[in-house]
Every structure is written in C-alpha cells, then in structure tokens.
Amino acid sequence: MGDAALGLAASGLSNPPRWAAVRNMSDPQINGDIPVVGYRLNAQTQWAVAYYTSYGYWTSVTGALAAWGIVASM
C-alpha cells in the first residue's frame, strides 16, 4: 500500500520514472465503514480472510498476469 507514496514522491521529480502498481486481490480494498467494534474478528478482517481463503491461488495468478502485461507492454 506504499504505491501511493511512490506516486507522490515520483510526482515531485523533474523527470519521474514510469511506474505502475498491481494490487493483489488477497489484500482487497474493504469498506472502512464496516463496523469493527463488538466482533471477535472485525468484519473487515473477516472479508479479507474470506477472499483469500476462497481465491488465494487465483489472487496471485491474476496479479502475476497483470504485472506481466504491464512489463510486456513497455
């Protein structure tokens, strides 16, 4: 999740490098408004675990394919 920091730092350069960020689905964006109080595991964690438990292998495959596609297009 440091990809935003990389973009911010690169934007200040006079000749910024080309860069891209590929987010793995095993670490998805989850609604921050989902309640976290009153749960043994908060609901945000439960969603993240459910994604990875259900699709763990495929989250890595799709991330690798996306990264390969970016590199191949250069």
MDAnalysis code that builds the backbone (N, CA, C; Angstrom):
import MDAnalysis as mda
import numpy as np

u = mda.Universe.empty(222, n_residues=74, atom_resindex=np.repeat(np.arange(74), 3), trajectory=True)
u.add_TopologyAttr("name", ["N", "CA", "C"] * 74)
u.add_TopologyAttr("resid", np.arange(1, 75))
u.add_TopologyAttr("resname", ["MET", "GLY", "ASP", "ALA", "ALA", "LEU", "GLY", "LEU", "ALA", "ALA", "SER", "GLY", "LEU", "SER", "ASN", "PRO", "PRO", "ARG", "TRP", "ALA", "ALA", "VAL", "ARG", "ASN", "MET", "SER", "ASP", "PRO", "GLN", "ILE", "ASN", "GLY", "ASP", "ILE", "PRO", "VAL", "VAL", "GLY", "TYR", "ARG", "LEU", "ASN", "ALA", "GLN", "THR", "GLN", "TRP", "ALA", "VAL", "ALA", "TYR", "TYR", "THR", "SER", "TYR", "GLY", "TYR", "TRP", "THR", "SER", "VAL", "THR", "GLY", "ALA", "LEU", "ALA", "ALA", "TRP", "GLY", "ILE", "VAL", "ALA", "SER", "MET"])
u.atoms.positions = np.array([
    [0.808, -1.175, 0.000],
    [0.000, 0.000, 0.000],
    [0.859, 1.248, 0.000],
    [2.140, 1.032, -0.203],
    [3.046, 2.154, -0.337],
    [3.057, 2.705, -1.747],
    [2.218, 2.136, -2.632],
    [2.204, 2.603, -4.017],
    [1.809, 4.068, -4.110],
    [0.944, 4.527, -3.245],
    [0.552, 5.937, -3.256],
    [1.736, 6.826, -2.863],
    [2.547, 6.358, -1.925],
    [3.730, 7.129, -1.517],
    [4.737, 7.206, -2.658],
    [4.876, 6.122, -3.421],
    [5.782, 6.136, -4.572],
    [5.321, 7.162, -5.599],
    [4.029, 7.156, -5.896],
    [3.487, 8.123, -6.847],
    [3.679, 9.552, -6.382],
    [3.455, 9.787, -5.110],
    [3.631, 11.134, -4.559],
    [5.094, 11.570, -4.656],
    [6.008, 10.675, -4.295],
    [7.427, 11.012, -4.367],
    [7.873, 11.236, -5.809],
    [7.414, 10.378, -6.721],
    [7.805, 10.496, -8.124],
    [7.247, 11.764, -8.758],
    [6.080, 12.198, -8.323],
    [5.468, 13.384, -8.921],
    [6.277, 14.649, -8.663],
    [7.129, 14.628, -7.656],
    [7.952, 15.788, -7.344],
    [9.255, 15.849, -8.123],
    [9.548, 14.795, -8.896],
    [10.789, 14.763, -9.674],
    [10.617, 15.496, -11.000],
    [11.701, 16.065, -11.494],
    [11.614, 16.769, -12.778],
    [11.459, 15.793, -13.934],
    [11.986, 14.582, -13.803],
    [11.864, 13.558, -14.839],
    [11.458, 12.247, -14.166],
    [10.171, 12.117, -13.772],
    [9.753, 10.949, -12.993],
    [9.820, 9.661, -13.811],
    [10.155, 8.543, -13.158],
    [10.198, 7.259, -13.854],
    [8.779, 6.750, -14.135],
    [8.672, 5.873, -15.117],
    [7.387, 5.209, -15.364],
    [7.215, 4.152, -14.282],
    [6.034, 4.058, -13.733],
    [5.794, 3.058, -12.706],
    [4.329, 2.663, -12.724],
    [4.045, 1.527, -12.166],
    [2.670, 1.036, -12.045],
    [2.562, 0.234, -10.756],
    [1.369, 0.111, -10.242],
    [1.124, -0.691, -9.049],
    [0.030, -1.706, -9.369],
    [0.266, -2.943, -9.005],
    [-0.726, -4.007, -9.184],
    [-1.131, -4.464, -7.798],
    [-2.393, -4.345, -7.493],
    [-2.883, -4.734, -6.173],
    [-3.395, -6.165, -6.223],
    [-2.891, -6.992, -5.326],
    [-3.306, -8.384, -5.247],
    [-4.676, -8.462, -4.578],
    [-5.568, -9.272, -5.120],
    [-6.911, -9.368, -4.557],
    [-6.915, -9.960, -3.155],
    [-5.827, -10.641, -2.768],
    [-5.804, -11.210, -1.419],
    [-5.714, -10.114, -0.364],
    [-5.454, -8.914, -0.797],
    [-5.403, -7.766, 0.092],
    [-6.320, -6.696, -0.496],
    [-7.630, -7.008, -0.567],
    [-8.547, -6.123, -1.289],
    [-8.854, -4.842, -0.532],
    [-9.379, -3.887, -1.271],
    [-9.912, -2.696, -0.616],
    [-11.211, -3.116, 0.059],
    [-11.374, -2.738, 1.295],
    [-12.568, -3.101, 2.048],
    [-13.175, -1.829, 2.620],
    [-14.476, -1.763, 2.570],
    [-15.208, -0.602, 3.056],
    [-14.823, -0.297, 4.504],
    [-14.233, 0.851, 4.732],
    [-13.816, 1.249, 6.066],
    [-14.964, 1.603, 6.987],
    [-16.189, 1.681, 6.441],
    [-17.352, 1.981, 7.281],
    [-17.965, 0.725, 7.897],
    [-17.463, -0.462, 7.505],
    [-17.971, -1.705, 8.102],
    [-17.601, -1.683, 9.583],
    [-18.554, -2.025, 10.455],
    [-18.277, -1.948, 11.897],
    [-17.148, -2.886, 12.327],
    [-16.334, -2.426, 13.288],
    [-15.241, -3.242, 13.804],
    [-15.409, -3.529, 15.298],
    [-16.289, -2.813, 15.964],
    [-16.472, -2.969, 17.405],
    [-17.506, -4.064, 17.663],
    [-17.225, -4.892, 18.660],
    [-18.194, -5.897, 19.067],
    [-18.068, -7.226, 18.336],
    [-16.998, -7.410, 17.582],
    [-16.781, -8.667, 16.860],
    [-15.464, -9.288, 17.326],
    [-15.437, -10.622, 17.435],
    [-14.187, -11.302, 17.789],
    [-13.124, -10.981, 16.742],
    [-13.458, -11.211, 15.488],
    [-12.672, -10.715, 14.355],
    [-13.544, -9.668, 13.715],
    [-13.022, -8.485, 13.502],
    [-13.902, -7.467, 12.941],
    [-14.324, -7.848, 11.516],
    [-15.406, -7.277, 11.070],
    [-15.994, -7.637, 9.783],
    [-15.040, -7.360, 8.625],
    [-14.218, -6.345, 8.738],
    [-13.248, -6.051, 7.681],
    [-12.249, -7.200, 7.548],
    [-11.767, -7.686, 8.672],
    [-10.837, -8.822, 8.665],
    [-11.515, -10.064, 8.117],
    [-12.765, -10.292, 8.495],
    [-13.495, -11.460, 8.003],
    [-13.607, -11.445, 6.481],
    [-13.864, -10.291, 5.891],
    [-13.942, -10.195, 4.430],
    [-12.593, -10.481, 3.796],
    [-11.526, -9.935, 4.343],
    [-10.189, -10.165, 3.798],
    [-9.824, -11.648, 3.860],
    [-10.106, -12.276, 4.992],
    [-9.818, -13.710, 5.145],
    [-10.675, -14.524, 4.186],
    [-11.933, -14.154, 4.014],
    [-12.822, -14.887, 3.106],
    [-12.328, -14.813, 1.664],
    [-11.879, -13.641, 1.225],
    [-11.326, -13.507, -0.132],
    [-10.153, -14.461, -0.317],
    [-9.212, -14.405, 0.622],
    [-8.003, -15.202, 0.454],
    [-8.291, -16.690, 0.584],
    [-9.148, -17.083, 1.498],
    [-9.488, -18.488, 1.664],
    [-10.164, -19.035, 0.411],
    [-11.029, -18.255, -0.185],
    [-11.769, -18.696, -1.364],
    [-10.956, -18.630, -2.648],
    [-10.140, -17.606, -2.789],
    [-9.490, -17.345, -4.076],
    [-7.974, -17.174, -3.974],
    [-7.352, -17.626, -2.893],
    [-5.927, -17.379, -2.645],
    [-5.019, -17.627, -3.832],
    [-5.099, -18.806, -4.426],
    [-4.256, -19.131, -5.572],
    [-4.513, -18.167, -6.720],
    [-5.778, -17.948, -7.006],
    [-6.137, -17.115, -8.164],
    [-5.790, -15.647, -7.962],
    [-5.735, -15.206, -6.714],
    [-5.342, -13.812, -6.488],
    [-3.896, -13.597, -6.904],
    [-3.058, -14.587, -6.690],
    [-1.661, -14.479, -7.097],
    [-1.515, -14.597, -8.611],
    [-2.284, -15.494, -9.221],
    [-2.220, -15.685, -10.675],
    [-2.629, -14.403, -11.396],
    [-3.739, -13.816, -10.992],
    [-4.199, -12.604, -11.679],
    [-3.242, -11.438, -11.472],
    [-2.648, -11.343, -10.277],
    [-1.658, -10.294, -10.033],
    [-0.420, -10.483, -10.901],
    [0.025, -11.730, -11.031],
    [1.194, -12.018, -11.876],
    [0.892, -11.725, -13.339],
    [-0.285, -12.087, -13.816],
    [-0.663, -11.811, -15.199],
    [-0.741, -10.304, -15.463],
    [-1.288, -9.571, -14.518],
    [-1.384, -8.119, -14.693],
    [0.015, -7.495, -14.731],
    [0.894, -7.924, -13.831],
    [2.258, -7.392, -13.821],
    [2.987, -7.752, -15.108],
    [2.825, -8.995, -15.563],
    [3.468, -9.423, -16.824],
    [2.949, -8.579, -17.983],
    [1.652, -8.320, -18.017],
    [1.070, -7.499, -19.082],
    [1.657, -6.097, -19.113],
    [1.864, -5.529, -17.958],
    [2.454, -4.179, -17.891],
    [3.882, -4.198, -18.402],
    [4.671, -5.172, -17.926],
    [6.070, -5.264, -18.361],
    [6.152, -5.545, -19.856],
    [5.304, -6.446, -20.364],
    [5.332, -6.800, -21.788],
    [4.969, -5.623, -22.675],
    [4.181, -4.697, -22.171],
    [3.761, -3.560, -22.992],
    [4.820, -2.464, -23.063],
    [5.859, -2.561, -22.277],
    [6.887, -1.497, -22.239],
    [7.785, -1.575, -23.453],
])
